[in-house]
């Protein structure tokens, strides 16, 4: 009986550790930590943005969209008296390219 428990625990550990790797390599997911002006978008816009970001095959397509999206969000921020942080290369297209999702 004890051997079955040890085996079950070991098996559970293997499953959890490998599923975590699969999730870590999964597609890009927009969230408030990696999307400029997350708080300025409606839930529907966030979903649309995430879908659009996932649709790109090349870095250039992605970057063009990302820059346009940033400009739109920058305008919304200005209307609300807010300032967005500078658009760096930490997230979005650069991250997707580094992870092999874009050519």
Buried (B, 14 or more C-beta within 10 A) or exposed (E): EEEEEEEEEEEEEEEEEEEEEEEEEEEBEBEEEEBBBBEBBEEEBBEEBBEBBBEBEEBEBBBEBBEEBBEEBBEBBEEEEEEBEEBEEEBBBBBBBEEEBBE
